[in-house]
């Protein structure tokens, strides 16, 4: 999927839910420079394991185990000539933030416990070209879309704080919210589902979603998310 997504030489490619073992291979697969951050390290239950062991365990039943053992990370891939001036990461669901939001939103105990289950991050890269790229993977809705919406607001505030006057800001990734909950004030329109690229500054084209046939290889549909893209 990485080779396919990078085949038309995009300037920027953002990825989420990458197995930790694969982070070191992204540059080889894509031919792009890579800014990668681990969201959740490989574990067997509560016990940390190596990325290779996580890969081996996942290979037994990949459709079932998914990232249960392999961990996962986010990555921003950059084309030739794009250089990173600053790189920061924020955890989207730290304990103090979850407790504050749970009280504010009146979340029940089941949602509170589920929200704490998996560490989520937003990575931000400010490019020398005057563009801030934020790549996030928000928590699932847990039955309440206000949870990922709260993380989205946290990510946007963090990303905008890293920018300078006149910078374009791009918020991209798996927001885990759709519709009005994904719309950001002052940004371009969100996508039709939970994966979005929203831009403040510049003149972005409308978001395009890949049709399924574009990502079928050898009878297999690559990725359970259809990629989205735009030009800026």
VENPE-V470499 format. One record per backbone hydrogen bond with DSSP energy under -0.5 kcal/mol. CO is the residue of the C=O (numbers start at 1). NH is the residue of the N-H. Records with the same first field share a line. If there is no record, write none. Layout:
CO->NH  NH
This chain:
1->5
2->6
3->7
4->7
6->9
11->79
13->77
15->75
18->73
19->22  23
20->23
22->25  26
23->26
25->29
26->30
27->31
33->78
34->36
35->76
37->74
40->72
42->49
43->45
44->47
46->48
47->44
50->54
51->55
52->56
53->57
54->58
55->59
56->60
57->60  61
58->61
61->64  65
62->66
65->68
67->71
69->43
70->20
72->39  40
73->18
74->37
75->15  77
76->35
77->13
78->33
79->82
83->128
86->126
88->124
90->122
91->94
94->98
95->99
96->100
97->101
98->102
99->103
100->104
101->105
102->106  107
108->112
109->113
110->114
111->115
112->116
114->117
120->92  93
121->137
122->90
123->135
124->88
125->127  133
126->85  86
127->130  131
130->168
131->127  133
132->134  170
133->125
134->136  172
135->123
136->174
141->144
144->147
145->149
146->150
147->151
148->152
149->153
150->154
151->155
152->156
153->157
154->158
155->159
156->160
157->161
158->162
159->162  163
160->163
164->167
168->132
169->171  200
170->134  172
171->198
172->136
173->175  196
174->138
178->181
179->182  183
180->183
184->187
194->175  176
196->173
198->171
199->188  201
200->169
208->229
211->214
212->215
213->216
215->217  222
217->220
220->217  222
227->210
229->208
231->205
